[in-house]
Amino acid sequence: MLLYLHIPFCHRVCPYCSFYKHTPGGTPIGEFIAALGSEALWRRGLQPLSIRPDSGKGVANPYSIYFGGGTPSMLSPKHLTDLFRSLRNTFDFSDVSEITLEANPATFDLAKAELFKSLGVTRVSLGIQSFSPHVLETLGREHSPEEASESVAILRTAGIPSVNIDLMFSIPGQSLADWESTLRHAVSLKPDHISAYNLTYEEDTAFFESLKNGTYTENEDHDADHYHLAEEILTAAGFDHYETSNYAQPGHHSRHNQGYWEGADYLGLGPSAVSTIHGVREKNIPDTAAYIRQVNSIGNAIHETESLTHTQRRIELIALGLRTTRGIPLDLLDVEAMGKANTLASENLVHIGEGRLRLTRLGRPLVDPIAAELI
């Protein structure tokens, strides 16, 4: 299975981010770490949890672990050490081939990066977003371009095996020249992986309110120009464009994210975390204080439960699978959808062959409307 841990703390809440997060405030971090450990133990008692897609055998332990947020790198060395110790005491790590930690620049130094490495972190995903100062200001980011660059160098010195840089485009006030400069600077730092995300305006964010009142606007042609520029620059630099928003050097594809895209079971720990195991989806309560109380009371923080129907699973597999270069198996498509697929193929938006449907280079920027057609 995939194991995800949600660390909701941020020094500052960014105006575009819709994930559950908050400043630490008066949260007792030690109690939060203990609650994560207790929830893991409770979940571990429900084994077997999943079936590993690459082996076909039932297993009770993760093969990929992802610490997301929020800003996991904000945790102190003691809290990080306590959390890893708790997880290792709960799960067998012998199958784990990838441990990803999300981090923001300026939240760690060399000593802390070396701690990441000693704890077993194999991959750090840096939330840099841009190397243009005015774009960082718009996004509410606290780091400078110089600090972002230095963070990559620190991780290299610490010996982290794989470094990802997260970038965003179509940000208000960001020109195509700004985006090109950011891409070329990112490439010059020689990361192993680059994620290039099109900004989306999510509800319950300050950016969404600015979109509604007309301060910000969306432009599909503008998005497409930025998308194609990223593809051009990054593939020319040797990155494999293996998913709509993700580019990797050989051997550095995100195994965790690939599991999501392929429909693998996953267990989520922490406030607001989601799990999907054997067709049952559960969401934890999106409130850190309530999460700690509920875990301490009954061992879990489940807030919502849903048994997914065959149709729901099919829709998700189509929507996620189309984003990858592997595409989707044709048996996910019913007769009506297959007819639409043939029309899309005649328009050179998809390729059909070897029992699978894949988006062409022309179709990849249109993944969402194409998915809507086939669903």
C-alpha angles and dihedrals in degrees: 000000000000117000121207127184120194116214104186101191124115131168087223133009111240115224095232100047119104098178117112105268142137141171113275092251110159095337111137097232093194090056090048092053090048090051091053088053092048092049090050090053092049091049092046088058089063094064142175087065107170153353117250106232094215096051105029092220128118112253134175099207137072127259093190130030125195127190107200138164149073098348114319091182088068090073114106120249089254094051092046091049092048091049095050091046090052093049093048090051090053105038133040105241095193092105095045111114099163133037114180125193121190113221139176123218115261093027094094141036131201094278091053092045088053087052089054088055094046091051090057103261108157099176134035120195111204119208097215099138096178144007092211112100096214092049091050088052092052090050092050093239117161100208128083125229088253092054090048092054091046091052090060091050091050092053091049092050090049090055099243103172098218130026124190126192118206114212133177133207138192090046115160109270094014113128126204087251090055089052093048091050091051092049094049092047091049091052091049089060089060100226119178095231137020126195114200111191128189107229111251124196106234125193118256093034131110090238091057090053090051089051092051094050093047098249089117127034137193125231121185093198090052090050092050093051091053092045094052092045090055091049092048096049098039098045089047087056091056100264118142110230093218100157133022094265102019134086126179141181114235111294095014104092111136104255091192095055091043088058091056093048091050094050099252119166115261136190120212123200126190137040114328091002117147128216130193114190126163092345095309118116120201129182125201122227110276096227122089097207092046090045092057092046094048095046091049089049105043106002098251139062100213111156103166133023129191133173106220118229124225088253093052092050091047092052092050093047091052095046094047099036094053089063092065132074089240090062121191135305113257092234088076088069123082123212094273093047091048089056090052090047091056090052090050089050091053087055090051092242095118137024120220119200145118091026094302140095119221132179117247122226087264092051100044097082087052096054096127099051090042090052089050089054093052096043 
